[in-house]
Amino acid sequence: MTFSILIQFIRRSLLIGTITLLAACSQKAETLKLSVTQFGSATEQAFDKYGDAYRTQFAPFPKSDIAQRNTFVTNIKDFTGQVTPANIDILLDPDAVKVDPDVARQWQDTLKGLRSQYRQFVAIFDNIEAGSALGASAVTRSGPILEKLRKQLATISNDFARTPPQFLTRRSTLIAELNKIRSQDSNTPEAERLQVEAWWQQWNSLIAAESAMQAETLRAFVTASALGDKLQGQIDNYAKLDMASLITAVEDGIKLSDQIGKLSPADLITQTTGLLETATN
């Protein structure tokens, strides 16, 4: 009888110990997910910025509804041909560049494919059975996947820093306006000077906006890469880390994002130059 009670006690103790261990493992997995979510959100923002940068290359200067209407009325008045589906867009907005549909579709597919890779990586942790051996195994298997994604982020960041997108359509519009000013024989020297000065202000404003777009896109990629580096360390050392270490890692990720948010454009480029080397280590 005493032996039977002892067996029951041992079994109950083992069960309680197992439940306690699983609860601890579950909390550990959930904490790691916070860092994964940080990385996933950062990559989403980076590709949002990336897509916007691509689109704004070909975007014209924004016009009010009244300005768009007046432009269309003038174009229709001066147009002597037949209005067709092929030329209506030009009549509505002659400054807009019409990107080849196949090229636009290919770019959208590329961007969609990039996003999908990072979402699939994040989904690995959504599907982990908290506290199970399979869950720990999934964390381990995610390491090589993250390595590839980090290298990809570093490559995109370096390419973007070397050849950043420009506001091509808006640049062309302003250049055409400058040539128009210079070709107007009716202008007095003083009138032309004032027009050129006004043009110069527009050009400087455009370049400032363009530089801001480039810096903010690069900032998003540097942030995603930095968080990816931190996450790689957590995944590679997951078995050795305790809850306190994982919580600290989440807090460090927040601080890191804040620090990168304060970097100058020049500092961002400096950060970018080392991304490929870091991603391969």
C-alpha positions in Angstrom: 0.0 0.0 0.0 2.8 2.3 1.0 4.6 1.4 -2.3 1.5 2.3 -4.3 1.2 5.7 -2.6 4.9 6.4 -3.4 4.3 5.5 -7.0 1.3 7.9 -7.2 3.4 10.6 -5.5 6.2 10.2 -8.0 3.8 10.2 -11.0 2.1 13.4 -9.6 5.4 15.1 -9.1 6.6 14.2 -12.6 3.3 15.5 -14.0 3.6 18.8 -12.1 7.2 19.1 -13.1 6.3 18.5 -16.7 3.5 21.0 -16.7 5.7 23.6 -15.0 8.5 23.0 -17.6 6.0 23.3 -20.5 4.6 26.5 -19.1 8.2 27.9 -18.9 8.9 26.8 -22.4 5.7 28.3 -23.6 6.5 31.6 -22.1 10.0 31.4 -23.6 8.6 30.7 -27.0 6.0 33.6 -26.7 8.8 36.0 -25.7 10.9 35.0 -28.7 7.8 35.6 -30.9 8.0 39.3 -29.8 11.4 39.6 -31.4 10.2 37.8 -34.5 7.2 40.2 -34.7 9.6 43.2 -34.4 11.6 41.8 -37.3 8.5 41.0 -39.3 7.0 44.5 -38.8 10.3 46.1 -39.8 10.5 44.1 -43.0 6.9 45.0 -43.9 7.7 48.7 -43.4 10.9 48.4 -45.5 9.1 46.9 -48.4 6.3 49.5 -48.1 9.0 52.2 -48.4 10.6 50.2 -51.3 7.4 50.1 -53.2 6.6 53.7 -52.6 10.1 54.7 -53.8 9.7 52.8 -57.0 6.3 54.3 -57.7 7.3 57.9 -57.0 10.0 57.7 -59.6 7.3 58.1 -62.3 4.8 60.1 -60.3 4.1 63.7 -61.6 3.8 66.7 -59.4 0.5 66.5 -57.4 -2.2 68.8 -58.8 -5.4 70.0 -57.2 -8.7 68.9 -58.8 -9.2 72.4 -60.2 -5.7 72.4 -61.8 -6.3 68.9 -63.3 -9.7 70.0 -64.7 -8.2 73.2 -66.2 -5.3 71.2 -67.8 -7.8 68.8 -69.3 -10.0 71.6 -70.7 -7.0 73.3 -72.3 -5.7 70.0 -73.8 -9.1 69.2 -75.3 -9.4 72.7 -76.7 -6.0 72.5 -78.4 -6.3 68.8 -79.5 -7.4 68.4 -83.1 -7.4 64.6 -83.3 -9.9 61.9 -82.3 -10.1 61.1 -78.6 -9.4 57.4 -78.1 -8.8 55.0 -75.2 -5.1 55.1 -76.2 -4.8 58.9 -75.8 -7.3 59.9 -73.1 -4.8 59.3 -70.3 -2.4 61.7 -71.9 -5.1 64.3 -72.4 -6.1 64.0 -68.7 -2.6 64.1 -67.3 0.2 64.8 -69.9 2.9 64.9 -67.2 2.2 61.4 -66.0 4.6 58.7 -67.3 2.8 55.6 -68.4 4.8 52.6 -67.3 4.7 49.5 -69.5 2.0 47.3 -67.9 4.2 44.2 -68.2 7.1 46.0 -66.4 4.7 47.3 -63.7 3.3 43.8 -63.2 6.7 42.2 -63.1 7.7 44.7 -60.4 4.6 44.0 -58.3 5.2 40.3 -58.6 8.8 40.8 -57.4 7.7 42.9 -54.5 5.0 40.4 -53.6 7.5 37.5 -53.7 9.8 39.4 -51.4 7.1 40.1 -48.9 6.0 36.5 -49.0 9.4 35.1 -47.9 9.5 37.2 -44.8 5.8 36.5 -43.9 6.4 32.8 -44.3 9.4 33.1 -41.9 7.3 34.9 -39.3 4.5 32.2 -39.8 7.0 29.5 -38.6 6.7 30.9 -35.1 2.9 31.4 -35.3 2.6 27.6 -35.9 5.0 26.5 -33.2 3.4 24.2 -30.6 4.5 26.2 -27.5 6.7 24.2 -25.2 6.9 21.1 -27.4 10.1 19.4 -28.7 8.8 20.1 -32.2 8.5 23.8 -31.4 12.2 24.0 -30.2 13.2 22.1 -33.4 11.3 24.6 -35.5 13.2 27.4 -33.9 16.5 25.7 -34.7 15.5 25.0 -38.3 14.5 28.7 -38.8 18.1 29.8 -38.3 19.4 29.0 -41.8 16.3 30.6 -43.3 16.9 33.8 -41.4 20.5 33.8 -42.6 19.4 33.8 -46.2 16.8 36.5 -45.6 19.4 38.7 -43.9 21.8 38.4 -46.8 18.9 39.3 -49.1 18.1 42.4 -47.0 21.8 43.4 -47.1 22.0 43.1 -50.9 18.8 45.1 -51.4 20.1 47.8 -49.0 23.5 48.0 -50.7 21.9 48.2 -54.2 19.5 50.9 -53.0 22.3 53.0 -51.4 24.4 52.8 -54.6 21.7 53.7 -57.0 18.7 55.2 -55.2 15.5 55.9 -57.1 14.9 59.5 -58.2 11.8 61.6 -58.9 12.4 61.1 -62.6 9.1 62.5 -63.9 9.2 65.6 -61.7 12.8 66.3 -62.6 11.9 66.1 -66.3 8.9 68.5 -65.7 11.1 71.1 -64.0 13.8 70.8 -66.6 11.3 71.3 -69.4 10.0 74.4 -67.5 13.6 75.8 -67.3 14.1 75.3 -71.0 10.8 77.1 -71.6 11.9 80.1 -69.5 15.2 80.3 -71.4 13.4 80.2 -74.8 10.9 83.0 -74.2 12.2 85.9 -76.2 9.5 88.2 -74.8 11.0 88.0 -71.3 13.0 91.0 -70.0 16.3 90.1 -68.3 14.8 91.0 -64.9 11.7 88.9 -65.5 13.8 85.9 -66.6 16.0 86.3 -63.5 12.9 86.2 -61.3 11.6 83.1 -63.1 14.9 81.3 -62.8 15.2 82.1 -59.1 11.7 80.7 -58.6 12.6 77.6 -60.6 15.8 77.2 -58.5 13.7 77.1 -55.3 11.4 74.5 -56.8 14.4 72.3 -57.8 15.9 72.5 -54.4 12.6 71.6 -52.8 12.4 68.6 -55.1 15.9 67.4 -54.4 15.2 67.7 -50.6 12.1 65.6 -50.9 13.9 63.1 -53.0 16.7 62.8 -50.5 14.2 62.4 -47.7 12.5 59.6 -49.6 15.9 57.8 -50.2 17.0 58.2 -46.5 13.7 57.0 -45.0 13.7 53.9 -47.3 17.3 53.1 -46.5 16.5 53.7 -42.8 13.7 51.1 -42.9 16.1 48.5 -44.5 18.9 49.2 -42.0 16.4 48.8 -39.1 15.1 45.5 -40.5 18.6 44.3 -41.0 19.7 45.2 -37.5 16.7 43.5 -35.9 17.4 40.5 -38.1 21.0 40.3 -36.8 19.7 40.5 -33.2 17.1 37.8 -33.9 19.7 35.5 -35.5 21.6 35.6 -32.2 18.5 34.7 -30.2 17.6 31.8 -32.5 21.2 30.4 -32.7 21.5 30.5 -28.9 17.8 29.7 -28.0 18.5 26.7 -25.9 20.9 28.6 -23.7 18.8 31.7 -23.3 16.5 32.3 -20.4 13.4 34.5 -20.1 15.3 37.4 -18.8 17.7 37.4 -21.7 14.9 37.2 -24.3 13.0 40.0 -22.6 16.1 42.1 -22.7 16.6 41.3 -26.4 13.1 42.7 -27.1 13.9 45.9 -25.2 17.2 46.2 -27.0 15.3 45.9 -30.3 13.1 48.9 -29.4 16.2 50.9 -28.4 18.0 49.9 -31.6 15.1 51.0 -33.8 15.0 54.3 -32.0 18.8 54.8 -32.5 18.6 54.1 -36.2 15.7 56.5 -36.4 18.1 59.3 -35.4 20.9 58.5 -37.8 21.8 61.0 -40.6 21.7 60.0 -44.2 25.4 59.8 -44.3 25.4 57.6 -41.2 22.8 55.3 -42.8 25.0 54.8 -45.9 27.9 54.0 -43.5 25.8 51.4 -41.8 24.7 49.9 -45.1 28.3 49.3 -46.2 28.7 46.8 -43.4 25.5 44.9 -43.8 26.7 42.3 -46.2 29.7 41.5 -44.0 27.5 41.2 -40.9 24.9 39.1 -42.7 27.5 36.5 -43.7 29.0 36.1 -40.2 
